[in-house]
Amino acid sequence: MDENKWNAFFKYGKGTGFYFMILFPYLVMLVVLFLISKSWFDFIDFEHSVLGSLSVVLFLSLFVVFAFPKLKRLVDDKVKESNRAAS
């Protein structure tokens, strides 16, 4: 894909394409991390392996909750800036 196609994808729906590109791999990583941590807790014979795995995933999800609004503002500013430059 060339630069124009990537720009069109990222600007689609006020940056929805960009958010999809950021959040989809993160969600996949959380699922894989859940499975890995569950197997680790099973390996060390932890009694509540599902609860331990969920706590690891929830802890990492807190970072997204606090960082995503800042990322959203940055992306919105970049989209507005590039729209002004294109005009």
Secondary structure, 3 states (H helix, E strand, C coil): CCHHHHHHHHHCCCCHHHHHHHHHHHHHHHHHHHHHHHHHHHHCCCCCHHHHHHHHHHHHHHHHHHHHHHHHHHHHHHHHHHHHHHC
